[in-house]
Amino acid sequence: MSGERAQEDLAASSSGCSESYEFSHAAAKAAVAQVCESVGYEHFKDPALESLAGFALQYILQLGKTAISFANLTGRSQCNVFDIILALEDLTGDGDDDGGGVSSESCSLGRSVKLKGIVDFVNSSEEMPFSQPLPRFPVAISKKKMMIPSFVEIGETPPGNHIPLWLPAFPDPHTYKETPMWIERASDPRGDKIEQARQRRKAERALLSLQRKLVCKISSGTRVWGDMDGVNEDEGELRSVPPSISGEKVESLNRDGLSVVEAFAPAMEAARDGFCSEVDTEWNKKKKPDALSKLRTEKKFLGEPLDLSLKMKGEDRPLSFVREEDRDDKRRRAEFILRQCMENPVDLNQL
Amino acid sequence: MNHGQQSGEAKHEDDAALTEFLASLMDYTPTIPDDLVEHYLAKSGFQCPDVRLIRLVAVATQKFVADVASDALQHCKARPAPVVKDKKQQKEKRLILTMEDLSKALREYGVNVKHPEYFADSPSTGMDPATREE
């Protein structure tokens, strides 16, 4: 049925409208078209359908207005069925023979012609509900939330006795005045101290691991020098270079070596003290100058061992989360080998 | 007194019939949806939490529209059928709701929706209606 199609199109177009009037008007058009279809019509001309829908809406509006006026006349604010019946009579009462007067008797079912007609209509006509599901409208835009709350709702006292409490509250002073802005950070001295101590410990650990690597390189000398065969050749070449330059290099390296070991000296001390081994500290204090000399004599390339240690440090970083037993073992080994080196200085010089 | 008693009884009967009718309204779903009717009634100031009254208004409006439409249909059917050109073409009339039929139907209800005529439709356009033959 094209009537149905037209009705469906109307309903579909109505869902796309944003204005509430257009939506309700389109829904009314669809409903009126459905009623006309039940009467017998198959097709509709749009102007005719529009005007008929407008009339139907006007009918509803007029009915409501008249009914509420009747209710207000009797001192009520809400309508009841008799108000509606009276309004119906008021709208179309010309057909009555008795002058069309609205009397109290016409409120009853027996007397009211219009109501009888409606009853007959309900009984006779087929029930045909609205075909499209209609959403609940008008959609309430939460305007209440956008409303400014009153003084009572906020709990403020208005500045001045002349302002009643039920009026909307004044805006906050920061909206119209420049007030100082503080970024308040909660001070936590204890937390700060803990954080600081943690960072210091971290730095100390890093330094210790670096120092350990250096010592390992010195102590486990054969392994390291074995890897650096090419480097040994370079060492030979460097030796062939005029001794002044090599001397300079050695001096600078010595300076570097000195600075490195000097830097680690306090950390080493702290580590040794931490392990509570007095003998070791004494021995290390004695051995430090020997270690220094070893550095001077053995390391002929500029900065190479440092780079090595740094590279090794990078590779060993996952391992540098040291267990204390490892540290102890390595330290003991380092000391043992240093002792050996001391006893056999000749062998090292030959390397 | 008897007359008063009788009228009293009649009133009771009427009230009972009214109550019964309102109850029956809940079974009958009007074509015009309740939400729509409630929206327009609220526009005019009518406020009622009772659904039956809303349905009553909806049914009344439906009856009104049905009456107008049926009158227009009568007018449409009463108009002579168009000239049949083909022999095959049956005497079928396309029942279309037009402004002409609607205006004729609404005139009985006291509503004037006469479409203004186009200037060049007929030679009598724009002439005084009293002189025109209708």
Interface residues (C-beta under 8 A of the other chain):
Chain A: S24 A27 A28 A31 V32 Q34 V35 C36 S38 V39 G40 Y41 E42 H43 F44 K45 P47 A48 L49 S51 L52 F55 A56 L57 Y59 I60 L61 Q62 L63 G64 K65 A67 I68 S77 Q78 C79 N80 V81 I84 L88 T92 D94 S108 L109 G110 R111 K114 G117 I118 V119 F121 V122 S125 E127 M128 P129 F130 L134 R136 F137 P138
Chain B: A10 K11 E13 D14 D15 A17 L18 F21 L22 S24 L25 Y28 T29 P30 T31 I32 P33 D35 L36 V37 H39 Y40 L41 K43 S44 G45 F46 Q47 C48 P49 R52 L53 L56 V57 V59 A60 T61 Q62 K63 F64 V65 A66 V68 A69 S70 L73 R94 L95 I96 L97 T98 M99 D101 L102 L106 Y109 G110 V111 V113
